[in-house]
């Protein structure tokens, strides 16, 4: 089934089968969350942008602006506990 036909089928199912505002809100939230995640995919950098990030990282290392792996793990666990 091609994309337009699947979209139409989904819309028909929602219009005929969803008779509950809570379910409709859940569907809407899920759709918006999914669309937002796909729009903000990682690794969408140009080569030039990646080179700039690498240069900045190397400068930070030279200046001593670094954290150990252990420090980073502690910070992450403290935020998500």
C-alpha positions as MATLAB code, in Angstrom:
seq = 'XXXXXXXXXXXXXXXXXXXXXXXXXXXXXXXXXXXXXXXXXXXXXXXXXXXXXXXXXXXXXXXXXXXXXXXXXXXXXXXXX';
ca = [
       0.000    0.000    0.000;
       1.491    3.356   -0.934;
       1.967    6.208    1.520;
      -1.100    8.275    0.618;
      -3.378    5.259    0.847;
      -1.976    4.332    4.279;
      -2.431    7.902    5.527;
      -6.033    7.931    4.294;
      -6.687    4.574    5.968;
      -5.275    5.825    9.269;
      -7.382    8.979    9.126;
     -10.516    6.917    8.411;
      -9.728    4.618   11.349;
      -9.274    7.569   13.677;
     -12.484    9.218   12.479;
     -14.596    6.068   12.767;
     -13.032    4.149   15.655;
     -11.788    6.758   18.133;
     -14.710    7.905   20.249;
     -12.745    8.845   23.321;
     -10.985   12.189   23.905;
      -8.272   10.623   26.065;
      -7.275    8.178   23.338;
      -7.315   10.951   20.756;
      -5.038   13.053   22.981;
      -2.636   10.111   23.389;
      -2.508    9.575   19.633;
      -1.882   13.273   19.079;
       0.876   13.458   21.720;
       2.562   10.359   20.340;
       2.461   11.738   16.808;
       3.866   15.127   17.832;
       6.599   13.530   19.940;
       7.584   11.232   17.086;
       7.634   14.072   14.550;
       9.716   16.228   16.868;
      12.253   13.439   17.390;
      12.615   12.771   13.686;
      13.140   16.459   12.990;
      15.943   16.668   15.563;
      17.961   13.671   14.469;
      21.603   13.670   15.528;
      24.578   13.717   13.170;
      23.153   16.183   10.727;
      26.353   18.216   10.496;
      28.347   19.328    7.514;
      32.002   18.338    7.285;
      32.931   21.952    8.026;
      30.808   21.965   11.194;
      32.414   18.746   12.375;
      35.867   20.193   11.724;
      34.954   23.257   13.829;
      33.774   21.038   16.687;
      36.991   19.028   16.487;
      39.123   22.182   16.525;
      37.210   23.533   19.530;
      37.605   20.219   21.337;
      41.346   20.215   20.717;
      41.590   23.783   22.063;
      39.644   22.772   25.170;
      42.045   19.880   25.770;
      45.076   22.193   25.445;
      43.489   24.636   27.934;
      42.719   21.826   30.384;
      38.944   22.158   29.991;
      38.337   18.445   30.294;
      36.443   15.992   32.467;
      37.352   12.420   33.212;
      35.075    9.600   32.216;
      34.446    8.935   35.902;
      33.364   12.558   36.477;
      30.976   12.393   33.540;
      29.432    9.140   34.754;
      28.901   10.647   38.211;
      27.287   13.746   36.698;
      24.944   11.736   34.495;
      23.889    9.414   37.318;
      23.291   12.350   39.673;
      20.952   13.982   37.135;
      18.920   10.885   36.329;
      18.425    9.271   39.684;
];
